[in-house]
Amino acid sequence: MEEKETIDENQEEIGTVEIPPLTGVFGQPWSMQKLLGLMAVFGPAAIVASVSIGAGETIVVVRTGAWARYDLLWLVLISCIVKGVFLTYLLGRYTAVSGEYLGHRLVRLPGPRGWLLLMIMLVELIGGPMAWVPIAKPCADLFHFLLNGVPQSIPEPIWENIFTSAFIGLALLLSLKMSYNRLEKQQVIICLILVTGTIIGTLMVRPDLWQAFIGSVNVGHLPAFPEWTPEDARQNPLLTMATTFAYVGGGAMGYIVYANWIGLHRWGLTGHQDIDAIRTYAFKNEAIDYLPDAPEQVSRLRQLVAPLRWDAGMGAVVLFIVTAAFMISGAAVLYPLESRFEGWSLLTEQAHVWSNIHPSLVWVYYVCIIAALWGTLQAVPEVLTRVSHEFLEALWPSREWPYSKIQRFICTYFFVSTFIIIWTDLKFDILTQIAGTLGNFAVSFIMVLALRLNSKLPRSYRTHRVMWVGGIISALIQIAFAGVSIWSLGAKLFGGGQ
């Protein structure tokens, strides 16, 4: 208690902080060495991208391409810009400039203390398992297909559920031993594999690149799904498109945790030698009055935020390349075959298709699929645990919140909840649609909050006008898709479809 009182007393005298000088590659003049050094900062955004590149890119996006051909590539592009660029950058930038944890700021929003933090955790804990099962179950079906020597006395659906539970259990178990640094290195490698593999695979199927370009820029075009498309997609086309938008880029937790990872890398003000004192002061005070007004200090802090721009930018590029490649592959290969994509054998069906085109494509496909799905499953526990830890400390700062205990609880909860979903045999479409609706809803809130946080910064430290206007447009787009998801899902569940 005496230590806490000493810290509090010191915070009254924090005054104006001195912005630390530029160090490392960012203080060097432009050269090839500096360019390579800038590319080497890619890390936190690699995890965000790899978390997103799961069911969204390997299944949901491929299905959309198989039904709409190239006509919805604009949906992929907009989602990557809205979430991969503006949302990632604005949230990360707030922490890099202020040094403050997002949870410490959001806990003070008007209304009951911490209502938003509790809502975000609740939405993610409900929607997370629903998003996980569509990732793991098709992968388990693929394992069942590859391991064709399993006893035939047990029905195939039982084997699929066994493989799915085991796959999820293994991912959760190994995540308990995974440090952040190891996870980041792993996800960077996975991103490199995905970018290389998807580019090679896409070029080998010889897509119509002109039509792909038209589909990317023809924003707002709503194609009619062909007659052989599954009935659910034809009856609920807006819900299908909104769900695709939701899965491209992932959910809210991945963007909130990005700001936390900025602190681990000590980018911006988080690299200040007195960052703990700064955070303690910021947690107690509404105004961010500790940043200096001197132009040279303002300029220095803006330069210290440069790693964030490079990291978020490269993450958005990876997300778009991989996602667009999967949709283009679906358009070029699966659309002409009138693939319906029903049930859980989605990945296995794709494997059959690739083998008919060229045998070498099968292994490119396997490597990309396994890397994408494993990267997602391995990273999600880190994302949820770190955000939950930050939020709980903000809600009840006087209590102890051991990180390892929260991590074990998250992993146990996910295993139990996914186990129940797996063995109750809920349908793929309804799982992805509910998870997508919850994701669109949560990201809309976070997008608006990102703009609000930027306005809390002193005027000289706010983002440039272009990013501000882009953020506003992005928020409006995200809110529109959330509205479409909620309305369309409600119409399907309670009104007999659209």
Disulfide bonds with the S-S distance in Angstrom:
none
